[in-house]
């Protein structure tokens, strides 16, 4: 909008004022020093009035210069008022347009999906509900200061698709209500637009420097743009303005790095501009933000609900929201060979194959997904090109198919696996399908059966017994019975207990014991300890106790102590306590204290408190305090509160504060609120505030909202994700994890 009387904008009015002053100075044939003396002004004041890089001169300065140069003071003062946008003039807008007229996607806010279900116009780009985080608080403060007249600049620093641009968009909405404008320098290039029009920016304008490296990092203009932004921020007559930008951390490090002595300093002005004006945006949502996102999802936000199914564990919510639609678009526009590989990967994941998909399997499996025309057009290096195509990243650093390096498996020290055991280490490169595409495949391909090349590649290249067994089951339910049979045998050969069990079921009729034994031995020779359990049961049923114990010991040597547990329980029930305890000690020696815990509870139930506690102490000595915790619960139920609390304190001392938490719940139910809260506080002191969270739930359900909120505030202070989740679900009618539906703790060994 222009001045209705003169047609001037602030920038043009200031330029016209200085032109008239320069013309008058030339006609008077004076130097600026002589003019300063004639006007009674300082030399610097006069020089600033003529300089295009200085602020609008004051009315007194303009009036004095007009008198000294014999120029019309009224005309010059009107130009000065327009330039300074003082009351009485119509404020021109300058570059940009009102914030409310902008589409956030035009400002490079990533869309999270399109309307496909009647929730909007077809193809309309959607945004999920917004979850404020810590950087939003800092942004909001900058916006408040700008709104009351103080120019501010803030640059959000974070990795790709962490929500920086969306945060800026949400932050400026209060300014939209106050009539502020927003300028996004973009055309013909970002740097040129910023450099050419920065001097035209008027007050109450948001300068939008998204992807600020395109402005501040420009080799030719970056330093000039930084100087222009600095001038904009420090010129009172041009403010208030709000400058918002976004940068990746690598760029910030590059621009703020100090030069070497005597070396070039290409970013000195940018470094000065950024000093104190950056705020970090984390890669992942913290527990509080995830809880808030969950609440929005449960309130009907489908985009957040969909994303949370994939990222609740790592919290990388914004990356999924930004990258998902881009990945889907990549899939839809991919080459036929790339689509075939992705479809094979989708089918593998939905039918039960693990996360890590061998390259050789995917390459062979893809063959029958291709039409004959596309298959005949493949070149010799087609696979190499396709994997490179699928490795290209979209927003959020996500790729359709990423090569991964599986982490080494780390287990507690124990007996080594026999030399004959198969290695589950995958041979050759392995890949992981993007979670978003995996979920898309589960939905869109759920009624499709993979072609023959898929089953053949699985039989030929997959080696993990669980993968093979899952595919055997899938083949059987899709009436690919021959493939099911061969895959099940392959799974048994690689040590699948379930596959071996399935294959031996028909042979369990009388007189066919030998066939079952053959398959069992075959599975054991491939290093699968779990199948020995079935042989232990067979020996038990035959009354061959010595052989049963021998086989149970073999299973324990191979990593499965459960057969020893079964035999120990049988000995205990038969009255052979000494034999039961000997077997339990053997199991504990193999790193399995489950047997000791079970026997401890059995002896407690039989009234042998001393024997129970001795076994529980042994389990705790092996690093497992669960037995002490379970005995504490049992003694609490029996009315022995002092004994229960003593055992719970011992369990907490061994690293299991949950015993105190369970007693707290029981005392709350018994009406002893003071005792419950004391135990819950002790639990929190051991680093586990979940007891406080459970009490909050119980008090909420009992109608004591004030008491529930007081406990919930304590939980929030601890910041424990699980406890926060419980509090967030207070009104959802769900009982806490670890409790029966009626709220009663139960021994965990059962």
N, C-alpha and C positions, 0 to 999 in steps of 0.2 A: 504494500500500500504506500502511496506517495503522499507528500504534503499537498493538501487540497489547494493551497494558494500558489506555491512556488513549483510544485512538481518535483521537488528535491527529495532524495533519500538522505539519511545522515551522512553517508560517505560522500555523496556528490555535493552536499551542502558545505561540508568541511573543505573539500577540494576547491569549490567555488570561492569560499571565503579566503583561502590562502592565495588563490589566483589574483583576486582583487587587491589583496595586500601587496603581492609581488609587483603587480602592475603599477600600483601607487608609489612603491619604493623606487621603481625604475624611473617613473616620471619625475619624482622629486630629486633624483640623482644623489641619493644618500646611501651611505653604508649603514649596515645594521647597528654598528657602534654609534654612529651619528644619530640614527633614529632613536636608539635607546635613550641618548642624552636629551633629545628634543621632547620625547614622550614622557620622560621622567621614570623610565623603567630600567630594570636590570638587563645587562647584555644577554644573559642566558634566557630570561623570560622572552625577550624579543626573538632570539634564535629559535626557541621552541615553538613560538607562534607560527613561524614560517615552515618548520620542519614537518614533512608528511608522516614521519614515524612517531610524532609526539601527540599527546592528548589535545582535545579541544581547548583552546585558550579561554581564560575567564572573560566574563563580560567586561570587567574593568580594563583588562589588557586590550580587548578589541576596541573599546571606546577611546582609550588613550591613543592607540595607533591611528584610529580614524581621524582624531583631531590633528595629530602631528602630520598626517599625510593628506589632510583636507579631503577625506572621503566621506560619503553619506553614512553616518553612524547607524541610523535606523536600519538601513538595508543590511549592513554587516552584522548587526546584532541579531536580526531575524535569521540570517544564515547560521549564526552561532547557536541560536536556540534550537533550530532544526537539527544541527549536527549533534548537539548535546541532548536532544530529545527531552527538553524541559517541558513542564506543564504549559499549555497554551499552544503546543504544536501537535500535529497528528503524527503519531509514532509510525514510521515505516517499518515494515517487517524485515527487510533484508533477505538473505538467502534462506531457503528452507520453507516449511509450511507447518501449520498447526499440528501438534503431536497427534491429536485425534484423527487426523486425516491419513495417518500412516498405517499401512499393513505391516505387522511385525515381521512377516516373511520377506518383505521388501528391504528390511533392515538386516537381513541375513540370520534371523532366528530360525533354527532348523525345524522343519515340520516333523511331527512325530507320527504321522499317519494321514490317511484320507478318509472322508466319510463314505462308508460302504454299506451301512446298515440302517439308513434312514435318520441318522443323527445329524445330518446336514445335507447340503447340496452335493450331488455326486461329484467326486473329485475334489471337494473342498478340503484344503489342508487344515489339519487340526492341531491343537496344542493341548497337552494334559494340564491338570490343575497344577498350581505352583506351590512349592514347598520352600519357605524361606530358610536360609542357613546363616552362618555367622557373617559371611561377607555381605549379605543383604542388609544386616544391621549397619555396617559401615557405609554402604551405599545410601541407605535411607538418611543417615546423618548428613552426608554431603548434599543430598537433595534438599533437606530442610534448611541448611545454611544458604544454598542458592536461592531458595524461595524467599528468604528474608533479606536478600540483597548482597550476599557475599559470593563472589565468583569462586568456583571450585573445579578441580580436575581430579579424576580417579581413573586408574587403569587396572582392570581385572586381569590377573595373570593365572593361567591354568592350561592344562593340556587340552587337546582337541575334544570338543563336545562335552565339556564339563559343566555347561550351563552359563557361561560368561555373558553371552549376548542376551539370552533370555532374562538374566538377572538385571541387566541394564534396562531392558524394555519394561520390566515390572517396576523398576525404581522410579522411572520418569512419569508414571501415570498420575501421581499427585500434581505434577506440573502441568499436565494436560488440562486439568480442571481449572488451572489459573491462567490459561490462555497462552502458555509458552509454545514456542516454535521448535522444530527439530530440523537440523541441517545435516544431510549425509553427503559429503563431497564424493562424487563418484564419476562424473562425466566431464571431459573425455577420458581422463584417467584420474585415479584418486588423488595422486600427488599434485597434478596440475590444477584440478578443481580446488583443492585446499589452498594452494599457493596463490591462485588468482583471486579467490573470493573471500579469504579469511578477513581482509580489512573491511569487508562490507557487513560483517556480523553485527547485529544489533543486540541490545539488551534482551533478557528473557528468552535466550536461545540455548538449546542443547546442541552441542557440536558432537556429532556421532562418528567417532573414529574406530569403528569395528575393524578388526585385523589391522591394528595400528602400524604393523611393519610396512604396510603399503604406503604409509605417509612418512613416518619417522625414519624408516629404513631406506627410503629412496636415495640412491647414490647422488643424484643431482640436486634434489630439493629437500631432502630430509632435515638438514640443519636449518634451512630457511623456514621450513614449516614449524619446527620446534621453536624458533625465535618468534614467529608470528603468533603461535599459541601462547607463549609466555607473555607477549605484549597484550594479547587479548585478556589474559587473566589479571594483569596488574594495572590495567587502564580503568580507573573508576568510572569514567564517563561512558564506557562501552559495556559495563556490567549492569546487572549480574548475568553471568553465563555459566553453564555447566558443561564441561568437556568430559566425555566418557569414551574410554577406549578399551580394547582387549588385546592381549598379547600372549603368545606361548612363552613358557619359561626360558627356552633357548634364546629367544630374541632379547629378553630382558637381560640375560647374562651377557649377550653380545654388546648391547647398547650401554650397559653400565660398567663394563670392564675398564679398569684404569689403564691408561697407555703406559708403555715402557718408557723409561727415561730417554729422551731424545727421539722417541718414535712418533709416528703419526697418531693423531687423536681425532678420528673421523666422526665421533659421536659426542663431542663435548657438550653441545647445547641440548641434545636429547638426554644425555645423562643428567644434566642439571634439571631439565624439565621433569624427569621421572622421579627424582629424589623425593621421597616422602609421599608419593602419590600413587603407589601400587598397593594392591591387596590381593592375597592369594585365594584361589578357588580350589578346594580339594577335589581329588579325582573321584572320591566315593562319598556317599551319604553316610553320616554317622548314625548310631542307633536312634537318636531322637528324630532325625530327619526321616529315617525309614519308617518309624512309627507314625509320623505325620502323613507320609505318603500312603501307608497302609490304610489310615483312616479315610483319606480321600478315595482310595480304591474301593473300600467297603461302602462308601457313600455313593458309588455309581460311576466313578471315573474309570472307564474301560481301558484307556491307554495305560494308566498307571497300574491297573490290576494285571494287565497282560505283561507289562515289563517286569513287575515284581515276581512273576512266576519264574523268571530266568535269572534275576540278579539279586534276590534277597540275601544270598550268602555273601557276595562281595560288595554290594552297595553301589555298583557302577550304573546307576539308574539313568542318568542323562545320556551316557554313551549308548545305551541300548535304545533309548527313545530316538536319538538322532540317527544312529547307524542302521537300525532295523529297516525302515522304509527304503533307505539307500541300498541295503543288501538285497532286498526283495526286487527292487528295480534292476539291479545288476543281474539277478537270476533270470528275470523275465526277458532281458535283452542280451543274454549271454549267447555265445556260439553254441551250435547243437552239441558239440563234443563236451563243452563245459557244462551244459545243462544235463547231459547224460551222467557225468561224474557226480554232480550234485544230487541227482535223483538216486543214484546208487548209494551215495552216502546217507541220504534221507531214509531210504528203505533199510539200510543197515542199522541205523540208530533206532528207528521205530520198532524194529523186530528184535531188538535186544542186544546188538553188538555194542561193545564198550566205546568210550570216548575216542580212543586212539585207533584210527582206521589205517591199516597198512596201505601204502601206495600201490603195491603190486596187486592187492585185492581190488582196490577201486578201479584201477586201469583195466583189469580183465573183466570186472563186473559190468563196466559201462558199455561193452560191445553191443548187447542186444537192446539197449535203450535207444540206440541210434537207428534212424530210418536207413534203408538200403542206400538211398542216394547220398546221404550224409556220410555213411560208412565208407563208401567207395571214393569219396573225395578226401579222405584223411591222408595226410602225408606221414612220412616215417617219424617225424619229430612232433607229431600232433600232441602227444601226452605232455611233453616238455612245455610246449606253448600253452596248453590248457592250464597246467598247474601254475604257470606264471600269471596267466590271466586271472585265475581265481585267488591268487595271493595279493592282488592289488587291494589296498585298504580304502575304506570309505570313512565317513565321520566316526569319531570315537575310536580310531585305530583298529577297526574291525575289518577282517577279510572273510570272504565267503568260505574259503577252505585254507586253514593255516597249518603250516608245518610246525610240529611241536616236538619237544624232547621230553619224554616221560621222566618224571623225577624218580630217583632210585628209591626202592622200597626199604624202609628202615623199621626193624622190628627189635623188640627187647632181646637181650642175649638168651640163648637157649640151645637145645640140641640141634646140631646141623642136620640139614636135609640129606637124605641118602644120595649117593652118587648117581643112582639110577633115576632120580627125579627129573622130570622135564623142566627146562627153563622156560619161563613165561616172557623172557625178554624178546621183544619184537625185532625181527630182522628187517633191515631196510628202513627207509623214511616212513614216518607215520604222520597222519593229518587229523585235524579236528574240524568238524563242521560247525559253522557259526550257530550259536544257540537259537537265534531268531529264525534261521532257515530250517533248523531241526524242528522247531515247533510248527513252522509253516508246513513242513512235510508231513508231520503227524496228523495235521488237520486235513490237508488237501489230498493226501495219498493213502488215507486209512483204508479205503476199499480196494486198493490196487494190489495185485500180486506181482512180485518181481519176476523178471524174465529168467530164462534158463542160465544165461551167462552169470547172473548174480549167484545162484545156488552153486554153480560149478566153481566160481572163483572162491566162494566161502569154503567149499570142501577142499579145494586145492591149496589155499593160502592161509586161512585162519588157523590159529593154533591154541588160542585160549579156550580151555574146556567150557567155561560158562558161556562164551559167545557161541560156540558150536551147539551146546545144548539148547540155548534159546532159539537158535535158527532151526534146529530139528523140530522143536515144538511148533514154531511158526509154520514150517513146511507142512507138518502133519495137519494143522488146522486149515491149511489152504489146499488140502488134498494133493500135495506133492509128496506122496507117500514113499516113493523110492528115494527121493532126496532126504526125507525125514529119517529113513532107515540108515542111509549111509552117513549122514551128519551125526546121528546118535552114536554110531559105532566109532566115528572119528573123535567125538567128544569123550567117549569112554577110553579110547586109546591114549588121549592126552590127560586122563585123570579125573574126568567128571564123575563125582559120586552119584549125582542124580541120574546121569545117563546110564551108569552101570546098574543102578537100582532098577531103572526102567527096563533094561535089557534082561535082567534076571527075574523079573516078575513072573513071566510065563513058566520059568523053570523051577518054581518053588513048590511044585506039586511033588508028592511022595515018589521017591525013586529017581529024581532028577537033581539030587544034591550036588552031584559031581560037576554038572554044567554050571551051576551057580558058583561053585568054588573056583572053577577055571576063570570065570569072568572077574571074580573078586581078586584072585591072584594077579590077573592082568592089570587091573586098576592099581593095586598096591605097588606092583613093579614099576608103574609109571609115577610113583611118588605121591599118591593120594592117600593121606592117612585116614580120612573120614570113613572110607569104605570099610575099614577094619571094624568099626562099630557094629556093622551088620554081622560080621563073622563072630564077634564077641557074643552077640545075642544068640546066634546059632549054637555056640558052644554051651551057653547057659541053658538053653532049652534042652540040650542033650544031657545036661548034668555034668559036663566035663569042666569042672571048676578050674582045674590047673591050667588047661589050655585057654580058657577064657581070660584068666589073669595074665598069661603069657602074651596073648594077643593085645590085651589092653595096654600092657607095657610097651609093646611094639608101636601102638598108636600114639602113645605119649612121646616116645622117642622121635616120632615123625611130626609132632606138633599138636596132637589132639588128645587131651587128657579126659575127655568126656566119658569114654568107656571105663576109666578108673573110677570116676565119680559114680557111675551106675553101680559098679560092683561094690564100692564102699557103702552106698546106701543100702544095698541088699544085705551086706554083712551086718550093718548096724541094726537093721530090722530083725535080722535073725538072732540078735543078741551077741554077736561076735564083735564086741567093741574094740578089742585089741587089733583084730584083723582089719576092721573098718578104718581105724586111725592109721594103721600102717599104709593102707592104700591111699588115704588122704595125704599123708606125708610124701608119698611118691609123686602124687599129682602136683603138690606144692613145689617139689623139687624141680618140676618141669615148668614152673612159672604159672601154675594154675591153682589159685587158692579157693576156687569155687567149692571144692569138695570140703575143705575145712569149714567154710561158712555154712554149708548145708548141714554138716554134722553138728556144728555148734548150735544151730537153731533146733535141730532134732533133740539134742540133749537138754536144751532149755525147756522145751515142751514136755520132756519127760521128768522135769523137776531136778535135773542134775545141773544146778547153777554153776557149781565149781568147775565141772568138766566142760560146760559150755563156754565159760569165760576163758579157760585155759586154751581151748581151740581157737577162740576169737583172738586172743592175744597172739597166738602163733600166726594167724592170718595177717594181723596187723604188722607183725614182724617181717612178713614177706611183702609189705607195702600195700596191703589191702585192709582198710579199716571198716569195710562194709559189715562184717560180722558183729563188731562192736556196736555199730549203729542199729543193726537189726535187734540185737539183744536189748539195747536201750529202749526201743519201741515196745518190745514184749514186756519188759519190767514196768514201764509206764502203764501199760494196760492192766498189769497185775496189781497196780496201786503202789508199787515201790518207786516213788518219785525220786527219792534220794539216790537209790541205786541206778535208776535210769539216767539221771543227770550226770552221775559219776562216769558211767560208760560213754555217754555222749561227749563229755569233755575229753575222755581218752581218745575217742574217734577223731575229734577235732584236732587234738594234738598230733595225730598221725596223718593229718591232711584232709579229713573228711568232715567239714562242718555241717553237712546235711543232716547229721543225726540231731544236732541242736535245732535245726529248722523243723524237723519232723516232730520233735517234742513241743516246739512252740505252737505248731498247728493243733496238736492234741490238747494242749492246755487252753488254747483259745476256744476250742469246742467245748471244753469242760467248764467254761465260764471264768477261768483264771486269766483275765486279760493282762494283769500286771506281770504275772509269771511268763506269759506268752511273749510279751514285748521284751522282757529282759533277755530271754533266750534268743529272740530274733536279733536284738542288738549285738549279742555275743557272736551270732552267726555272721552278721555284717562286719564285725571286727576281724573275722577270719577271711574277709574278702568276698563273702557271698551274701548279698542283700536280698536274695530271693525269698527268704522267710518273711521279711518286711512286706514284700510284694504280695505274698500269699495272705498275710494278715489283712492287708488292705482290701484284697478281694473279698475275704470273708466278712469284714466289717461293712463293706458296701452292700453285700447281699443281706446282711442283717439289718440294714436300714441306717447304719451309723455312717453317714456320708462324711461328716466332719472328721471322725476318726480315721476313715479310709483315706481322705485327702491328706491328713497330717502324715500318715505313713508313706503315702505315695510321694510326697515332697522329699522325704528322706531317701527314698529309692532313687529319685532323679539325681540327687546329689552324688550318689555312688556311680551313676552312669553305666551300670551293668546292662548289656543289651537284652539278656533273657528276662531280667527282672523288669526292665522298662516295658518289654513286650507284654508281660503279665498285667502290669498296671494299665497299659493301653487297652487291654481287653476286659477291663473291670465291668463294663456295661454290656458285654457281649454274651453273658450267660454261660461261659465255658469254665470248667474247673481247671485248676493249675496242673501243669505237668508234674508227674510224680505222685499224684494223689488219686485215689479211687473217686468215682463220681460223687460219693457221699462225703468226700473230704478226709477219709480215714487212711492214714499211712499203712502200708503193708510191707512185710519183709521182702526184700528184693531178690532173694535167691530162688523164690518159688517159681 
